[in-house]
Amino acid sequence: MKKFLKSMFTGLALLGLAAPTHAKEPRIGQKAPNFTLQDVRGQKRSLSDFKGQYVVLEWTNPDCPFVRKHYDSGNMPALQKEMTAKGVVWLAIASSAKGKQGYYEPSAWEKILREKKSAPTALLRDPAGTVGRMYGAKTTPHMFVIDPEGLLLYKGAIDDKPSTDPDDVATAKNYVRAALEEALSGKPVTTSDTSAYGCSVKY
């Protein structure tokens, strides 16, 4: 039964990959598109504000079982804390439209962040889906890593285990950690482009 459920959720993930975004996706090595969004406290945050720092963009939806896997296991919060301690800026982005799964008002988001022990630099709300489509974000989670010059270093999945099983976290290769560790050490990113898995972004 467990294997069946994993296969079913993997199939749903693949459906998520096909979700239309109506945007030309940014390419590795090219300038990451600038944007401005409000965080859950109403503060405007622009990507350009963080020039000179590494930036992670994490598309999220707390109601998605793939996202829950990485939060309930502690995997995503631990990675957020590890990387922000090294000076990396971590921006979680919620692109669910009003009335769709994963849409929450700011006060509800603050409670979710506390309950999930989430530790991004900021949670940005994108209910119009403008920034999600700009980046071609298809799934939750969908991850992007941007270098201090504003160039896209990595995009795709958080790891190589496209399942909802928290037990898979321990044996997975975390692409985001690997990309950041290589970049912070002055090395080229070995794996820079993978297929994201998860629930489709609810535009």
C-alpha positions as CSV (number, residue, x, y, z in Angstrom):
1,M,0.0,0.0,0.0
2,K,2.8,2.4,0.9
3,K,4.5,1.7,-2.5
4,F,1.2,2.3,-4.2
5,L,0.7,5.7,-2.5
6,K,4.3,6.7,-3.3
7,S,3.7,5.8,-7.0
8,M,0.4,7.7,-7.0
9,F,1.9,10.9,-5.5
10,T,4.9,10.6,-7.9
11,G,2.4,10.5,-10.7
12,L,0.7,13.6,-9.3
13,A,4.1,15.2,-9.2
14,L,4.7,14.5,-12.8
15,L,1.3,16.1,-13.6
16,G,2.5,19.1,-11.6
17,L,5.6,19.3,-13.9
18,A,3.3,19.9,-16.9
19,A,1.5,22.8,-15.2
20,P,1.5,25.8,-17.6
21,T,3.2,28.9,-16.5
22,H,2.9,31.0,-19.7
23,A,6.4,32.4,-19.3
24,K,9.8,31.9,-20.8
25,E,11.8,30.2,-18.0
26,P,15.1,31.9,-17.0
27,R,18.2,29.9,-18.0
28,I,21.2,28.8,-16.0
29,G,23.9,31.4,-16.3
30,Q,21.5,34.2,-17.2
31,K,20.3,37.1,-15.1
32,A,17.6,36.1,-12.7
33,P,14.5,38.3,-13.3
34,N,14.1,41.1,-10.7
35,F,10.9,41.3,-8.7
36,T,9.3,43.1,-5.8
37,L,6.8,41.4,-3.4
38,Q,5.4,42.0,0.0
39,D,6.4,39.7,2.9
40,V,3.8,38.6,5.5
41,R,4.5,41.7,7.6
42,G,3.8,44.0,4.6
43,Q,7.4,44.9,3.9
44,K,8.4,45.2,0.2
45,R,11.3,42.9,-0.8
46,S,13.1,43.1,-4.1
47,L,15.6,40.6,-5.4
48,S,17.8,43.5,-6.3
49,D,18.0,44.4,-2.6
50,F,20.2,41.3,-2.1
51,K,22.8,41.9,-4.8
52,G,26.2,40.7,-3.5
53,Q,24.6,37.7,-1.7
54,Y,23.6,34.2,-2.6
55,V,19.8,33.9,-2.8
56,V,17.5,30.9,-2.7
57,L,13.9,31.1,-4.0
58,E,11.7,28.3,-2.6
59,W,8.1,28.0,-4.0
60,T,5.9,26.7,-1.2
61,N,2.4,25.6,-0.3
62,P,1.9,24.2,3.2
63,D,-1.0,22.0,2.1
64,C,1.0,20.1,-0.4
65,P,2.1,16.7,0.8
66,F,5.5,17.1,-0.9
67,V,6.1,20.3,1.0
68,R,4.9,18.7,4.2
69,K,7.4,16.0,3.7
70,H,10.3,18.5,3.8
71,Y,8.9,20.5,6.7
72,D,7.5,17.8,9.0
73,S,10.8,15.9,8.7
74,G,12.6,19.1,9.6
75,N,14.6,19.0,6.3
76,M,13.6,22.4,4.9
77,P,13.8,24.4,8.2
78,A,17.2,22.8,8.9
79,L,18.5,23.7,5.4
80,Q,17.1,27.3,5.8
81,K,18.9,27.8,9.1
82,E,22.1,26.2,7.9
83,M,22.4,28.4,4.8
84,T,21.1,31.7,6.3
85,A,23.8,31.2,9.0
86,K,26.3,31.3,6.1
87,G,24.9,34.6,4.8
88,V,22.6,33.1,2.2
89,V,19.3,34.9,1.7
90,W,16.3,32.5,1.6
91,L,13.0,33.7,0.2
92,A,10.0,31.4,0.4
93,I,7.4,32.4,-2.2
94,A,3.7,31.5,-2.1
95,S,2.0,31.9,-5.5
96,S,-1.3,30.2,-4.7
97,A,-4.2,32.4,-6.0
98,K,-7.0,33.5,-3.7
99,G,-9.5,30.6,-3.2
100,K,-6.9,28.0,-4.2
101,Q,-5.1,25.5,-2.1
102,G,-2.2,27.1,-0.2
103,Y,-3.6,30.7,-0.2
104,Y,-3.4,32.3,3.2
105,E,-3.6,35.8,4.5
106,P,-0.5,37.3,6.2
107,S,-1.6,36.6,9.8
108,A,-2.3,32.9,8.9
109,W,1.1,32.6,7.3
110,E,2.8,33.9,10.4
111,K,1.1,31.1,12.4
112,I,2.1,28.5,9.8
113,L,5.7,29.6,9.8
114,R,5.8,29.3,13.6
115,E,4.2,25.8,13.6
116,K,6.5,24.5,10.8
117,K,9.5,26.0,12.5
118,S,10.2,27.6,9.1
119,A,13.2,29.9,9.0
120,P,13.5,31.7,5.7
121,T,14.7,35.3,5.5
122,A,11.2,36.2,4.4
123,L,8.0,34.6,3.2
124,L,6.7,36.5,0.2
125,R,3.1,36.5,-1.1
126,D,2.5,36.3,-4.8
127,P,-1.2,35.6,-5.1
128,A,-1.4,37.1,-8.6
129,G,1.2,34.5,-9.7
130,T,3.3,37.2,-11.5
131,V,6.7,36.1,-10.0
132,G,5.9,32.4,-10.2
133,R,5.1,32.7,-13.9
134,M,8.2,34.9,-14.4
135,Y,10.4,32.1,-13.1
136,G,8.4,29.3,-14.6
137,A,7.7,27.8,-11.2
138,K,5.7,24.7,-11.7
139,T,5.7,22.8,-8.4
140,T,5.9,23.1,-4.7
141,P,8.6,22.9,-3.8
142,H,10.5,24.4,-6.8
143,M,13.9,25.7,-6.0
144,F,16.2,28.4,-7.5
145,V,19.7,29.5,-6.5
146,I,21.0,32.9,-7.6
147,D,24.6,34.1,-7.2
148,P,25.9,37.4,-5.9
149,E,26.0,38.9,-9.4
150,G,22.3,38.0,-9.9
151,L,22.9,35.0,-12.2
152,L,20.9,31.8,-12.0
153,L,23.1,29.0,-10.6
154,Y,20.5,26.2,-10.0
155,K,16.8,25.5,-10.7
156,G,14.7,22.4,-10.1
157,A,14.0,19.9,-7.4
158,I,15.2,20.1,-3.8
159,D,16.5,16.5,-4.0
160,D,16.6,13.3,-6.1
161,K,13.7,11.5,-4.2
162,P,10.4,12.6,-5.8
163,S,8.2,11.1,-3.0
164,T,6.1,12.2,-0.1
165,D,7.8,9.8,2.3
166,P,9.8,11.7,5.0
167,D,12.0,8.6,5.4
168,D,13.4,9.3,1.9
169,V,15.0,12.5,3.1
170,A,17.9,10.7,4.9
171,T,19.1,9.0,1.7
172,A,18.4,11.7,-0.8
173,K,20.9,13.9,-2.6
174,N,20.0,17.4,-1.7
175,Y,20.7,19.4,-4.9
176,V,20.2,22.8,-3.2
177,R,22.7,22.1,-0.5
178,A,25.2,20.7,-3.0
179,A,24.8,23.7,-5.3
180,L,25.3,26.2,-2.4
181,E,28.2,24.4,-0.9
182,E,30.0,24.2,-4.2
183,A,29.3,27.9,-5.0
184,L,30.3,29.1,-1.5
185,S,33.6,27.2,-2.0
186,G,34.3,28.9,-5.3
187,K,33.6,25.8,-7.3
188,P,31.3,25.4,-10.3
189,V,27.9,23.9,-9.6
190,T,28.0,20.3,-10.8
191,T,24.2,19.8,-11.1
192,S,22.6,23.0,-12.1
193,D,19.3,22.0,-13.7
194,T,16.9,19.2,-12.6
195,S,13.2,18.5,-13.0
196,A,11.2,19.8,-10.0
197,Y,8.7,17.5,-8.4
198,G,5.7,18.3,-6.2
199,C,2.2,19.6,-6.4
200,S,1.4,22.0,-9.2
201,V,1.6,25.7,-8.3
202,K,-2.1,26.7,-7.8
203,Y,-2.2,29.7,-10.1
